[in-house]
Amino acid sequence: MNKQHFYKKLTALVLGGLMSFTAGSVSAANTVQLNLEDAVQMALENNRSIKSALADVDAAKWNLSKYRRQTGVTLALSSSANRGNDMGFARQYQNKVSGAYDNRNFSNSATASIPLYNFSLRSGIEAAGYGLNSADVTLENTKQAVRYQATSAYYNILNYKNLIKVQEDTVRAYQEHLDNVNAQYRVGTVAKSDVLSSQVNLANAQQALTNAQNNYDIAVATLNNVVGLPTDTVLEIGEELKHPAYNLNLEDCTTYALNNRADGAAAYYAVKQAEAGINTAKAGWYPTVSASATRSINGKKEFTADHSNSWYFGAAANWNIFDNGVTAASVHNAEAALVKAQENLKAKDETIQLDVRTALLNLQAAEKNIGTMETAVKQAEEDLKIANVRYSAGVGTNLDVMDATEKMTAARTNYNTALYNYNVNKAALDKAMGIPVDIDVAKYKASQMEGNRLKKVRDDAKVVENPVLELSAETKKVSKDEAKAMRQAERELRKAKKVQKAAEKKETKTADSEKTVKSETVSSTESVAKEMANN
């Protein structure tokens, strides 16, 4: 679905149903019509983990910018004001009118510099670039995980909706049978035990229906939470669990996953970062060279050159010839980090292969179960019809009907569970294979390996028109506003605490004062009484 169209649809939902109110009541239940595509899109727009991953991309982007900007020209300004007792210097500036000596001195300088050779800086740029690549693919991996989460939650609703129908049919079947048993009991053709056992089975079925309805409500609340809606929102879902055909084999799925899994790409870029880390550690063995130009002025007044006016430019080199093995130790440390990153990459590839095999086997098993349970449902329904007819004719037992009803319920439940498992495992297989949301990871890696700049890499890899790959200006503004509001709230809280403490202190002081006055009054009264008694 086109995102612009989705936003229009979501706006219509909000205005038309999401926050609906009815006259004569405080509030009506929020109602939203939702399909799978909309649920996934809403989850991608609102999920907190995606926003967190976007923040990681933004941080990685500015980290790379920090390193790159260190390769350019920098300008430093310095200014100082001094007063001293260097009379030899001060006599040069004797005031001709008053004869006083001026012992003040002002100094100002400006220095422009640029690094000519810095191996550590170059390695840092390389590592930061891989860090940004890793953040990009990690963001894509997060989106794929959220898509699976929303899809699974959506299918869970459909599953419990079907199970409610199964339990409703079971309750109806038990109720019809109980009516039949009561009718026959009234004419004396069946025993009281048949009535009691039928009532017990009906009560059990009603309990199962209540549990299914409760599970459905929980599933709805869970999906609401995933997609960013209030948990009490009522969802109207018209879709049913389907059984779409697929034509996939393990080898093709595994090959695709190894090339396209975003977390696999993140592990690859972790290796590249570790390699760059070794070069950063080796920087201690190389010199650093920089060029600079400085202009300085000195005088008795601010920003004047009555004492000196000088400039100079040149180059400086620094080479640490002997560091007592510090650089060597750093290199060995970085090499160990590389080994760890390489092992993590191999482990991730093995995990990817296992994930694909597991999801595909589960998908195939669910497909087989669908066919098996379709036949079982038809047989169970026919068996129940026969059992009811036989019981009505007086040649069957109540136990036969109960047993046939239970088998019908189990068959229908198993069939719907197989449908649910098929759809969920198809979504799990998509996630295991790394089916893209916004960017094609294989194309991203290929473009990056060609040495293209980030914008070109992202454009080559995008699979939608406007992928969300960075924090929006609005999101950043909201974050700053929230931080500002939080600081303001904290200040108000501290202010209120101070006022409260002052009031408590004043009350305590007043109470102590009243207690003292009362004590003095009592003491005075006692003294008067004692004096009168002595007289």
PyMOL commands that set and color helices and strands:
alter all, ss='L'
color gray80, all
select helices_A, chain A and resi 3-18+36-46+48-69+87-93+119-186+192-227+250-260+262-285+326-393+398-433+441-449+454-461+473-534
alter helices_A, ss='H'
color red, helices_A
select strands_A, chain A and resi 31-33+74-83+104-118+234-236+288-299+308-318
alter strands_A, ss='S'
color yellow, strands_A
deselect
rebuild
show_as cartoon
